[in-house]
Amino acid sequence: MKMKMGRLVVLVVTVMVLNLSSPCSAWFGFGNKQKTSKNSILPAQPSIINRAAHGSSIIIPLYGNVYPVGFYNVTLSIGQPPRSYFLDVDTGSDLTWLQCDAPCSHCSETPHPLYKPSNDFVPCQDPLCASLQPSDDYECESPDQCDYQIDYADQYSTLGALVNDVYLLNFTNDVQLKVRMALGCGYDQTFSPSYHPLDGILGIGRGKTSLVSQLNGQGLVQNVVGHCLSSQGGGYVFFGNVYGSFRVSWTPMSSTDSKHYSAGPAELAFGGKKSRSGSLTVLFDTGSSYTYFNSKAYKALISWLKKELHKVPISVAADDQTLPICWRGKKPFQSIREVKRYFKPLALTFSNAGKVKTLFEIPLEGYLILSSMGNVCLGILNGSEVGLGDLNIIGDISMQDKVMVFDNEKHLIGWAPADCTRLPRSRAFGISSY
């Protein structure tokens, strides 16, 4: 199986001058390319831009699952002429990048041919470039080129240069635009043990290079992004004011973390009872397949589970290495539903600065997976053991079957139960006020 952990980013400057002369898996959604229109337009006409921006948004289908695939991805068309690429969706990082033939020093096998970069370089002093550097006083060894290195928490890294190129995007009001935005040309990658084949990463965090920030900067959508991950596989990601008819629960984004979709403080509850594991700072991160608690909260969870499971007819399955802790029954389980009488839901309660508390519920499907051996395994891991310190990451598993909304304009994070297999119908959507 393939497992990602949260992509918390360390930025390092490096330089390499680009030389521009120079089997796909089912979960990537091969053959499910986005519908295109013959009337595609460059966003140079203000009337067209206004029409796209007025109450419109972008909704893109997702493919994949938490287990056994280990990630969700989108298909995007980039370049001139546009070519399709599969990108791993990551709310925990900002930069969208593709493995790139510039030429490539270290690239993996990809579902599509390597991206051929445009010759439209983002200069070193551009604000977008500055946002990718480790400090404000970085030096420009090559003024006409923005170089970057991004190191992720799961031992993955990419080194490259920032270029501008065209994204072919379909808006929900039937307008199709060729939008020129910055992306990374990644020509030197280091792969993690949890590596999976991909063309690149779709960064939708809070930074300037994030796709939603760039779309908003061009006046095309509101600075709102979100997703809906189905436990059955698939779902969708959206940019702009998309919400459906759900009743969203809101909590403020953290005022001390401007880079991540962070909320807190939160209190953890097991089976409706407070865990006494202290106040938790929480990051919502699709770059992580599973959820990570800090050492204190994780140990409290394990202690609670041992007490709950002490007299039930299941036992630890030490031979199942799918995840650190798995349990077997008298016979292989066919679904998570079979263990509902043994396990209880979890929840995070956000205090919202003294206002009415907001509950983020984590049902059984939000923290258990069914392994290929017919056992149930705990999809919450000890973050302190993998270098996350006191951070707590809510990964894909715990966000399944919820519409997750990250409103960067109101600085709010929201969620609501949803059938993520059904895409919103467009146009008449609006996010309710906090």
LUMKOLKE-871396 format. One record per residue (C-alpha): x, y, z; residue in one letter. Coordinates in steps of 0.2 Angstrom, whole numbers, plus 5000, padded with zeros to 4 digits. Last residue first. Layout:
XYZA...
//
This chain:
489851625050Y489051665034S488351535022S489351495007I488451514991G487951404977F486751434963A487951414948R488551234949S487751064951R488851004965P489750834961L488950674968R490150544975T490550654990C488850624998D489050755012A489250785030P489750965033A491351055036W492051235038G493751325041I493651515042L494851655038H493451755031K494351785014E495451625015N493851515017D494451335018F492851225015V492851035019M491250945012V491350785022K491250605017D493050575021Q493950705031M494650585044S495450465032I496150605021D497250675036G496850775051I498650825057I499050855075N500650955079L501650925095D503250865087G502850815069L504550715068G503850535064V503750475082E502850635088S501450605075G500850445083N499650365070L497750365067I497150245054G496950105066L496749945056C495349825054V495749655048N495149565032G496849525026M496749665012S496549785026S494849875032L495250045037I494850135054L494950315059Y493650415049G492650255045E492350235063L491550415064P492650565067I491550715072E492150895071F491150985084L491051175085T490851255102K489751415104V490851565106K492351575119G493751595106A492951465094N493151315107S493451185094F492851005099T493650865091L492750695090A492950515091L491650375087P491450215096K492250045092F491549865096Y489749875091R490249955075K491449815070V490449735056E490049905048R491949925044I491649795030S491949615025Q492849565041F493949405041P493449275053K493549255072K494049445072G495649525068R496449685074W497749805067C499049925074I500549995066P499649995048L499649875034T500849755043Q499649625048D500549485057D500249565074A498449555072A497849615089V496249525095S494349535092I492949445102P492649595114V493149595132K494649715132H494149815117L493549965125E494949965138K496249945125K495450075114L495550205128W497350175132S497750185113I496850355112L497750425127A499350365120K498950455104Y498450615113A500050625123K501150585108S500450705096N499050645085F499250605066Y497850565054T498050465038Y498350485020S499250655023S499450785009G497550815011T498050915026D496950995040F498051055054L497551045072V498251125088T497651025102L497251075120S497550935133G497450745132S496050745145R495050625134S493350705136K491950585134K490750565119G491550395114G493250475114F493450665115A494850775109L494850955114E495351085101A496351245101P496351265087G496251275069A497651265055S497451275037Y499251305034H500451445030K499751595041S499951495057D499751615073T497951675069S497351495068S495851485056M494151515064P492951375066T491351335056W490051205054S489151205037V487351165034R487351085017F486351155002S487851154991G489551244994Y490551324981V491151504981N492851484973G493951334969F493351154971F494050984974V492950824970Y492550654976G493350484971G493350324981G491950244992Q492550345007S492250494997S493350654998L492450814997C493650964994H493851154997G494551314991V493951494994V494851654988N493451704977Q493651654959V494251734943L494951904949G496751874943Q497351874961G495951744966N496551624953L498351644960Q497851624978S496751464973V498251394964L499451414979S500951524974T500451664986K500251545001G498651475009R498751295004G498151224987I499651144980G499251024966L500750904965I501650814951G501550694937D501350554949L501850374953P501850334972H503150364985Y502850305003S504750265005P505150445000S505750504983F507050634980T506650744965Q507750844953D506950934938Y505351004946G504651144934C503551234947G501951324942L501551504939A499851554931M499151594913R497351554912V496651474897K494751494900L493251394898Q491551474903V490051364906D489551454922N490351314933T492051364926F493151244915N495051274916L496451254903L498051304913Y499351404903V501151424908D502251534919N503851464926V504651434943L506251334944A506651164952G507051054966L505850934974T505850834990S505050684998Y505650635015Q503850625022D503950795030A504150885013Y505750975007D505451104994I506951184984Q506751334974Y507451434959D506651584951C507551634935Q507951804927D509051864942P510151704942S511151704958E509751804967C510151814985E508851784999Y508551925012D506751885015D507051705021S506751525017P506251564999Q504551514991L503651674995S505051774987A504751684970C502951734970L503451914975P504551924959D506351964963Q507051794955C506051814939P504651694934V505251614918F504151614902D505151484892N503851354894S504251194902P504051024894K503150914907Y503750734908L502750604897P501250544907H500850424921P502650464928T504150354931E505250444942S506250604939C508050634945H509150754934S507750804922C508150904907P507251034908A506150884907D504950924922C504050824935Q502650944938L502351084951W500951164961T501651264975L500751294991D500851145003S499751065016G498151075006T498950944994D498050864979V499150734970D499250794952L498850684936F499350774920Y498450804904S499250904890R498651084884P499551144867P500151254875Q500351194893G499251124907I497751014907S497350954925L496850784931T496550774949V497250654963N496750574979Y497950474989F498350304998G497850184984V497350034996P496650125006Y496350315007V495550334990N495850384972G495150494959Y494450674961L493350774950P493650964947I492451104952I492951284947I491951434953S490751564947S489751704956G490451834944H492251784941A491951694924A490851834917R492051964923N493551874915I492551864899I492152054899S493952094903P494552014888Q496351944890A495851784899P496351674884L494851594877I494151414874S492651414863N492851234857K492351174874S493251044885T492550904896K493850844909Q494750684905K494150524912N495150404901G496350374915F495650424932G497250414942F496550264952W496650154936A498550154936S499550224921C500950124913P508050984876S508151144870S507451214886L509051204896N508651264913L509951354924V510151264940M510151354957V509651314975T508651404988V507951305003V506151295009L505551175022V503751115020V502551015031L501850885019R500850775031G501150585030M500850485014K500450305013M500550184998K500050005000M
//
